[in-house]
């Protein structure tokens, strides 16, 4: 089963900025053990654009769809045998990247 693993940062209390070597090592382990599908960091929320084309014409809005002190800083997509395995990896990921993690299965 595949899982979307969201990395959540906090503008008022951001995670450590020196985590890239540890994250890279964790990613290498995910690849070696067959969990890795995709990963990527995201630009700051100020770079976001929201598009709503449900009406007569598309409306483009600058900024994130929700203003919040917490924001999506990056994502992984993992292939794991079950939720327990994904949650175990997510606990490690939270420690490695010094941020909160959300795990959601794909339908």
TATAFEN-V360618 format. One record per helix or strand of 2 or more residues. SS is the DSSP state (hx for helix, st for strand). FROM is the first residue (numbers start at 1). TO is the last residue. If there is no record, write none. Layout:
SS;FROM;TO
SS;FROM;TO
//
This chain:
st;2;10
hx;20;32
st;36;41
hx;45;47
st;49;52
st;59;62
st;70;79
hx;83;97
st;100;105
//
